[in-house]
Amino acid sequence: MPNVTRVISRAIRQRLDWNRIGIAISLLIVVIAAVTLAQLLRDIEIDKVAAALRSKSIREILIAGVFVAIGYVALSFYDFFALRTIGRDAVPYRVAAFASFTSYTIGHNLGATVFTAGVIRFRIYSAWGLSVIDIVKIAFVTGLTFWLGNAFVLGGGMAYAPAAASAVDQLPPWINRLIGVAGLIVIFGYLIWLMPRPRVIGRSNWQIVLPSPRLTLVQIGIGILDLGAGATAMYTLLPAHPAIDFITLLVVFVTAILLGFLSHAPGSLGVIEVAMLVGLPQFAKEELLASLLIFRFLYFVLPLSLAALLLGLRELRLLARSASDLDRNRWRFWKMRSSDCTRALWDCAWASQRDRVRERKRSKTQSN
């Protein structure tokens, strides 16, 4: 027993140590981003930002909005793929899409994504018989999809255009190229590891059969579509001059998204902006900031409002249905009680009549 207690306490301490490290990294990213953003915005001219906002055409904004919508459609397949991976095939796509959109959008904008998104997922999927363990499995598979997609896109981008990453992380291009190639090698090695037989991780009820190599490529494709659509939306909103190639923007954009994710800041607020401003110094800061403001509205604010509205309408519908079911049950109970009372009164009347008849017969018998 002491050995078991020692092992458990050691595991808890290790878990707490990793949590502290994660919190420290998040705080460090947020602090660095805040300081850098303050320095970058120190000489910003608000009038120029407003002028840049007014100069954006409706056509550009609509095209960017279309690509943002494509990105959120790709995001819906995160949950749909995870449900099929854990064997929950009965949940239809529309439910998976709704859960993925609302949980990711609200969770990422509020911060503490793992907890907030998990609560929303459980609220939606519990109606389909999914347990807390199922929600944890879904979070694992969706996280795997996210990281595989990011590793592939960022690895390929850094291998092809390492100088773009150097603008953000300040590392020499050759180191960034090595990091990119290493990321691609890790993905390739993971695919080879999956080939011989189905790989199972976890124990007991927590077991998950990892997707096959073919399905893992589907996972990577989902991540690529998600990130590619978001990057294309940002690319559409960039100032026309100077012109940059899409790969450069893609590397900077994915790096910004990852830093925002690691910071756990609500909506990655400030972190994405800093990474983009630092990674794209060739643009005038006022014009780039205007593009980032429009992108944040399209990618974060508008989806958050829609997700909150849809989730609120769902809760109101469930509340109305519960009230309707309660009224129906009360009416059914009242009818049953009324029927029981009527039957009881009828039985009492018959019993009274029967007793009177018996009493008359007894009286006649005694008189005779």
FILO-120018 format. One record per residue: z, y, x of N, C-alpha, C, O in turn; residue in one letter. Coordinates in steps of 0.1 Angstrom, whole numbers, plus 5000, padded with zeros to 4 digits. Layout:
<kefis>
ZYXZYXZYXZYXA;...
</kefis>
This chain:
<kefis>
500049885008500050005000500050135008499350225005M;500850145019500850265028499450285033498950405035P;498750175037497350185043496450245033495650335036N;496550195020495650255009495950395007495050475005V;497250435007497650575004497050665016496650775014T;497150605028496650685040495150705039494650815042R;494450605035492950615033492650715023491750805025V;493350715011493050805000493350945005492551045002I;494450965011494851105015493851155026493551275026S;493351065035492451115045491151155038490451255042R;490651075028489451105021489551245014488651315014A;490751265008490951395001490851505010490251615008I;491551485022491551595032490151625037489751735039R;489351515039487951535044487151615033486351695037Q;487351575021486651645010486951785009486151875008R;488351815011488751955010488152035022487852155021L;488151965034487552035046486152065044485752175047D;485351975038483952005035483752115025482852205026W;484652125015484652225005484952365012484252465009N;485952365021486252485028485052535037484752655037R;484352435043483252475051482152535042481552635046I;481852475031480852525021481152665016480352745016G;482452685013482852815008482752915019482353035017I;483152875031482952975043481553005045481253125048A;480652915045479252945047478653035036477953125038I;479053005023478653095012479153235014478353335012S;480453255017480953385019480353455031480053575030L;480053375041479353445053477953495049477653605053L;477253415042475853455037475953585029475253675030I;476953585019477153695010477453825018476953925016V;478453805028478853925035477753975044477454105044V;477053885051475853935059474854005050474254105054I;474553935039473553995030473954135025473154225024A;475254155021475754275016475654385027475154495024A;476054355039475954455050474554485053474154605055V;473654385054472254415057471554495046470754585049T;471854455034471254535023471754675023470854765020L;472954705026473454845027472654915037472355035035A;472454855049471654925059470254945055469655045058Q;469654845049468254855045467954965034466955025034L;468954975025468755065014469355205017469355295009L;469855225029470455355033469555475032469855575027R;468255455036467355565036466255545025465155605026D;466555465015465555445004465455564996466455634993I;464255604992464055714983463755664969462755594966E;464655694960464655634946463355684939462755604931I;462855804942461655854935460455764939459555744931D;460455724952459255644956459355504950458355444946K;460555454948460755324941460255334926459555244921V;460655444920460255464906458755474905458055424896A;458155544915456655564915455955434917454955404911A;456555344926455955214928456055124916455155054913A;457155144908457355064896456255104886455655024879L;456055244885455055294875453655254879452755244870R;453455234892452055204897451655054894450455014895S;452654974891452354834888451554814875451954874865K;450454744875449654734863450254624854450854534859S;449954644841450454544832449854404835450454304833I;448554404839447854284842448554204853448754084852R;449054274864449754204875451054144870451354034873E;451754224862453054174856452854054847453553954848I;451754054839451453944830451153814838451553704835L;450253834848449853724857451153664864451253544864I;451953754869453253704875454053624865454653524868A;454153684853454953614842454353484839455153394836G;453053464839452453334836452853234847453253114844V;452853274860453253184870454753154870455253044873F;455553254866457053224864457253114853458053024854V;456453134842456553034831456152894836456752794832A;455052884845454652754850455752694859455952574859I;456452784866457552734874458652674866459252574870G;458952744854460052684846459552564838460352474835Y;458252544836457752424830457952314841458352204837V;457652344853457952244864459352204865459752094867A;460252314863461652284864462152194853463052114855L;461452194841461852104830461651954834462351864829S;460751924844460551784848461651734858461751614860F;462551824863463651784871464551694863464851584867Y;464951734851465851654842465051534836465651424836D;463851554832463051444826462951334837463051214833F;462651364849462451264859463851194862463851074864F;464951274862466251224865466651124854467251024857A;466351164841466751074830466050934831466650834829L;464750944835464050814837464550734849464550614849R;464950804859465450734871466750664868467050554873T;467650724860468950654857468850564844469850514840I;467650544839467550454828467750504814467950434805G;467850634813468050704800466750744793466450864791R;465850644791464550674786464550724771463550774767D;465650704764465650734750465650884747465250934737A;466050964757466151114756464651164757464051144768V;464151234747462751284747462651404757463651464761P;461351434759461051544769461651674764462151754772Y;461451704751461951834745463351854748463751964751R;464251754747465651764749465851784764466651874768V;465151714773465351724787464851864792465551924800A;463751914786463252044789464252154785464552244793A;464852144773465852234768467052234777467552344781F;467552114781468752104789468552164803469352224809A;467352124809467052174822466952324822467452394831S;466252384813465952524813467352604811467552694818F;468052564801469352634798470352614809471052714813T;470552494814471552464824471252534837472152594843S;470052524842469652584854469752734853470252804862Y;469152794843469052934842470353004840470753094848T;471252954831472553004829473452974841474153064846I;473352854846474252814857473952894870474852944877G;472652914873472252984885472653134884472953194894H;472453184872472753334871474253354870474653464874N;475053264866476553284865477153244878478353294881L;476553164886477153114898477852984896477952944884G;478352924907479052794906478152694898478552634888A;476852684902475852614894476252474891475952434880T;476852404900477152264898478052244885477852164877V;479052334884479952324873479352374860479452304850F;478852494861478352554848477152474843477052454831T;476252434851475052364847475552224842474952174832A;476552164848477052034844477652044830477451954822G;478352144827479052164814477952174803478052114792V;476952254806475852274796475052144794474752114782I;474752074805474051944803474951854795474351784786R;476151844797477051744790477051784775477051694767F;477151914772477151964758475851914751475951874739R;474751914758473451884751473251734751472851674741I;473451664763473151524764474251434757473951314754Y;475451484755476451404748476051364734476451254729S;475151444728474651404715473751284715473451224705A;473251254727472351134729473151024736472550924741W;474451034736475250914741475450914756475950814761G;475151024763475251024778476751064781477351144774L;477250994791478651024796478651114807477651164812S;479951144812480051234823479451174836478851244844V;479551044837478950974849477450994848476851014859I;476850984837475351014836475051154840473951174846D;475851244836475551384840475651404855474851474861I;476651334861476751344876475451284882474951334892V;475051174877473851104882472551194881471751204890K;472451264869471351354867471451474877470451514883I;472651524880472751634890472351584903471751654911A;472751454907472351404920470851394921470251434931F;470151334911468651314912467951454912466951474919V;468351544903467751674903467951754916467051824921T;469151734922469351794935468551734946468051804955G;468351604945467451534955466051584953465351604963L;465551604941464251664939464051804944463051834951T;465151884942465152014948464952024963464152094968F;465851944970465851944984464651874990464151925001W;464051774984462851714989461651814988460951824998L;461551884977460551984975460652094985459652134991G;461852144987462152254996461852215010461252285018N;462352095014462152045028460652025031460252065042A;459851975021458451955024457752095025456952115034F;457952185015457252315015457652395028456852455035V;458952405030459452485041459152425054458752495064L;459252285055458852225068457352245071457052275082G;456552225061455052245064454752385067453952415076G;455452475060455152625062455652665076454952745083G;456852615080457352655093456552595104456352655115M;456052475102455152415112453852485114453352495125A;453352535103452052605103452152755107451352805115Y;453252825101453452965104454852995108455653045100A;455252945120456652965124457153105126458253135124P;456153195129456553335130457053395117457853495118A;456553345106457053395093458553365091459353455087A;458953245095460353215094461253295105462353325102A;460553325116461253395127461653535122462653595127S;460853595113461253725108462553725100463153825100A;462853605094464053605087465253555095466353615095V;465053435102466253375109466353425123467353395130D;465353505128465453565142465453465153465853485164Q;464953345150464853235160463353245166462453285160L;463253195178461853195184460953105176461353005170P;459653145175458753065167458652915171458552835162P;458752885184458652745188459852665182459652545179W;461052725181462152655175461952625160462252525155I;461452735154461152715139460052605137460152535127N;459052605146458052495145458652365146458352265139R;459652345156460252215158461152185145461152065141L;461752285139462552255127461652215116461952115109I;460552275114459552235104459052095106459052015096G;458652065118458151925121459251825119459051715113V;460451855123461651765121461851745106462151625102A;461751845098461851825083460851735078461151645069G;459651745082458551655077458751515082458551425075L;459251505094459551365099460651295092460551185089I;461651375088462751325080462251275066462651165062V;461351345060460851305047459951175049460051085041I;459151175059458351055062459250935065458950825060F;460350955072461250845075461950795062462150675061G;462250895054462950855041461950775032462350675026Y;460650805032459650725025459550585030459450495023L;459550575043459450445050460750365046460650245044I;461850425047463150355043463150305029463750195027W;462450365020462350325006461450205004461450144994L;460550185013459450085011459849945009459349875000M;460649885018460849735017461349685004460949584999P;462349754998462949704985463649824978463849934985R;463949814966464649924959466049954965466849864968P;466250074968467450114975468550164964468150244955R;469750114966470750144956471950214964472350164974V;472350324958473550394964474650404954474350394942I;475850414959477050424949477550284946477050184950G;478650284939479350154935479650154920479750264914R;479750034915480150014901479250094892478050094892S;479950174883479250254873478450374879477650434873N;478850404892478250524898476950484906476450574913W;476450364905475250324912474050394907473850414895Q;473150424916471850484913470750414921470850404933I;469750364914468650304921467650424925467150484916V;467450444938466650554942465150534938464750414938L;464450644935463050624931462250554943462550574954P;461250484939460350424948459550524956459550644953S;458950484967458150584975457050654966456850774968P;456450584957455450654948456150754940455550864938R;457250724934457950814925458550934933458751044928L;458950904946459451004954458451114957458651234958T;457151064959456051164960455951244947455551364948L;456151184936456151264923457251364924457051484920V;458451324929459551424930459151544939459351654935Q;458551514950458151614959457151704953457151824954I;456251644945455251724938455851814928455351934926G;456951774921457651864911458251984919458052094914I;458851954930459452064938458352164943458552284943G;457252104947456152194952455652284941455352404943I;455452224929454952304918455952414914455552524911L;457152384914458252484911458252594921458152714917D;458352564934458352664944457052744945456952864947L;455952664944454552724946454352834934453752934937G;454752794922454552894911455353014913454853124910A;456653004917457453114920456953204931456953324930G;456453144942455953214953454653284949454353404953A;453853224940452553284936452853414927452153514928T;453953394919454353514911454753634919454353744917A;455553604930455953704939454753764947454653884949M;453853674951452653714958451753814949451153904954Y;451753784936450953874927451554014926450854104924T;452854024928453554144926453654234939453954344939L;453254174950453354244963452354364963451354354957L;452654464971451754574973450454524978450354424986P;449354594975448054554979447854564994447054495000A;448554665000448354685015449754695021450754755015H;449854635033448854555040448754415034449754365028P;447654355036447354215031448054115040448054125052A;448654015034449253905041448753775035448353765024I;448753665043448353535038449453475030450653505031D;449053385021449953325012451053235019452153235014F;450653165029451653085036452753165042453953115041I;452453275047453553365053454553405042455753395043T;453953445030454853475019455653355014456853365011L;454953235014455653115009456853085018457853045012L;456653085031457853055040458953155038460153115037V;458653285037459753385035460353365021461653375020V;459553335011460053324998461053194996462153204991F;460553085002461352965001462652975009463752935005V;462553045020463853075028464753165020465953135020T;464253265013465053345005465753274994466953294991A;464953184987465553104976466653014981467652994975I;466452944993467452854998468652935002469852885000L;468553045008469753125012470453174999471753174999L;469753214989470353244977471153134970472253144965G;470553014971471152894966472452864973473452824967F;472352864987473552834995474652944993475852904995L;474253064990475353164988476153154976477253204976S;475653084966476353064953476553194946477453204937H;475953304951476053434944475353424931474353364929A;475953494920475353494907473853544908473653654911P;472953454904471553494904471053524918469953584920G;471753474929471353504943471253654945470453694953S;472053734937471853874937472053934951473153914957L;471154004956471154074969470753984980470154034990G;470953854979470553764990469053754991468453765002V;468453724980466953714980466353844984465353844992I;466853954979466254084983466354114998465354155004E;467554075004467654105018466654015026466054065035V;466653885022465753795030464253845029463553835039A;463853885017462453935015462254065023461154085029M;463154155022462954285029462954265044462154335051L;463754175049463854145064462554065068462054095078V;462153975060461053885063459753945062458753895067G;459554055054458354125052458454275056458254355048L;458654295069458854435073457554515073457654645074P;456454455072455154525072454954615059454054705059Q;455754585049455554665037456554775036457654775042F;456154885030457054995027458254945019458054875009A;459454975023460654925016460654955001461054874993K;460255084998460355124984459355044975459655004964E;458155014981457154944973457554794972457454734961E;458054734983458554594982459754584973459854484966L;460654684973461854674964461454684950462054614941L;460354764947459854764933459354634929459554584917A;458654564937458054434934459254334932459154244923S;460254344940461454254939462154274926462654184920L;462254404922462954434909462154374897462854314888L;460854384897460054324887460154174887460354114876I;460154114899460253974900461653924895461753824888F;462653994898464053954894464153964879464753874872R;463454064873463454074858462753954852463253894842F;461553914858460753804852461453674855461353584846L;461953654867462453524871463853494867464253384866Y;464753604866466153584864466553634850467153564842F;466353764848466953834837466353784823467053754814V;465053784823464353744810464653594807464953574795L;464553504816464853364813466353344809466653264800P;467253424816468653414812468853464798469653394790L;468253564794468353614780467853514770468453484760S;466653454773466053354764466953234764467153174753L;467453184775468353064775469553084767470052994760A;470253204769471453234761471153234746471953194738A;470053294743469653304729469453164723469953134712L;468653084730468352944725469652864724469852784714L;470452874734471752794734472652844723473252764716L;472652974721473453024710472952984696473752944687G;471652984694471052934682471352794679471552744668L;471252714690471652564689473052544684473352464675R;473952624690475352614686475652654672476352594665E;474952764668475052804654474552704644475052684634L;473352634648472852534639473752414638473952354628R;474352374650475352264649476552304641477152224634L;476952424642478152474635477852474620478652434612L;476652514616476252514602476052374597476452344585A;475552284605475452144601476852084599477052004590R;477752114608479152064607479752114594480452034587S;479552244591480152304579479552234566480252204557A;478152214567477552144556478052004554478251954543S;478151934565478751794564480151794559480551704551D;480951894563482351904558482351924543483151864536L;481452024538481452044524480951924516481451894505D;479951854522479451724516480551624515480651554505R;481251614526482351514526483451554516484051464509N;483751684515484751724505484251694491485051654482R;482951724488482451694475482451544471482851504460W;482151464482482151324480483651274477483851194469R;484551334485485951294483486451344469487251264463F;486051464465486451514452485951424441486651394431W;484651374442484051284432484851154432485051104421K;485151104444485850974444487250994438487650904430M;487951104441489251124435489151144420489951094412R;488151214416487951234401487651104394488151074384S;486751024401486450894395487750804394487950734385S;488550814405489750734406490750774395491350694388D;490850904393491750964383491250914369492050874360C;489950934366489450894353489650744351490050704340T;489350664361489650514360491150484357491450404349R;491950564364493450544362493850574348494650504342A;493350694343493650734329493150634319493850604309L;491950584321491350484312492150354312492450304302W;492550314324493350194325494750214318495250124311D;495350334320496550364313496450354298497250304291C;495350414293495150424279494950274273495550244263A;494150194280493950054276495249984277495549894268W;496050004287497349934288498249974277499049894272A;498250104274499150144263498750084249499550044241S;497450084247496850024235497249874234497549824224Q;497049804245497349664246498849634243499249544236R;499649724249501149704246501449724232502349654226D;500849824225501149844211500649724202501349684193R;499549674206499049554199499949434200500349364190V;500449414212501449304215502749334207503349234202R;503149454207504349484200504249454185505149404179E;503049494179502849464165502949314162503549264153R;502249234171502249094169503649034170504048944163K;504449084180505749034181506649074169507448994165R;506449184163507149224151506849144140507749104132S;505549104138505149014127505748884129506148814119K;505748834141506248694143507748694140508248594134T;508548794144509948794141510248814126511148754121Q;509448884119509648904104509348774097510048744087S;508348694102508048564095509148464099509048354094N;
</kefis>
